[in-house]
């Protein structure tokens, strides 16, 4: 598989999957530490959009959302 195909497969592998309690806990921890949205999304292997939506739903402030 070409590198560009692998990248896309990895990027959308978690598309529309429910958040686990561990992921939510990690999101809260990283947000409270002041990490930017992009870094949190990468740490969770989630899209920035998904991470932003979950943070907003949970009432969290993320550095790049302020």
Secondary structure, 3 states (H helix, E strand, C coil): CCHHHHHHHHHHCCCCCCCCHHHHHHHHHHHHCCCCHHHHHHHHCCCHHHHHHHHHHCCCCCHHHC
